[in-house]
């Protein structure tokens, strides 16, 4: 990434600016940026994500396979353009979040990407949520297929060690969380007892499948008791989780 940044006359150390007038231009730029940060060819199969994102009331049993749920990757944003209408599916802050994660080589759980794609969480997400953990900062603005991208570094910035709990809190401990029932783990908000059982079973499945390393289960389990009150913060946060499918016994 350092090779493409120039030095401006401000507190910014170096920066890269790009303007585009049609989606294909920003898609191609995403490919270039991914090639700069990763020597691996992106092999992500988004088929299950496409099926989930396009599911409707006519196919309520469509779920995200558990093996895809917490898989983490340095997201190739260009590959998302190939499978989804990114500029329509995501808001500017979601795209900024994904680009910033990509250029800083931060691995993102697939379920978070899916939650954004299907708008389980309200757009926009909190601005700058990844900033503490990034050398390269990103500004992104888009309007009707046209926009600007800026990647830059700041003089004297200290990069913190990545903290999953703080990142999750920034994403979901807000009043912007809501649910689309057909795609959320929880189908109804008026059954707190049943919902607690659904989530406990899901967390147990995730822990078993991940050999007790599930970030989702470890973080969200703390809110399980709050679900007795369907209006609580914990109950609202649970609705951000997309539906998952468990392998047959």
BELVENHU-V738862 format. One line per field, one symbol per residue. burial: I if it has 9 or more other C-alpha atoms within 8 Angstrom, else O. A space follows every 10 residues. Layout:
burial->???
This chain:
burial->OOOOIOOOOO OIIIIIOOOI OOIOIIIIOI IOIIOOIOOO OOOOOOOIII IIIOIOOOOI OOIIIIOIII IOIIIIIIOI IOOOOIIOII IIIIIIIIII IIIIOIIIII IOIIIIIIII IIIIIOOOII OOIIIIIIII OIOOIIIIII IIIIOOOOOO OOOOOOIIII IIIOOIIIIO IIIIIIOOOO OIOOIIOIII OOIIIIIOOO OOOIOIIIII IOIIOIIIOI OIIIIIIIII IIIIOOOOO
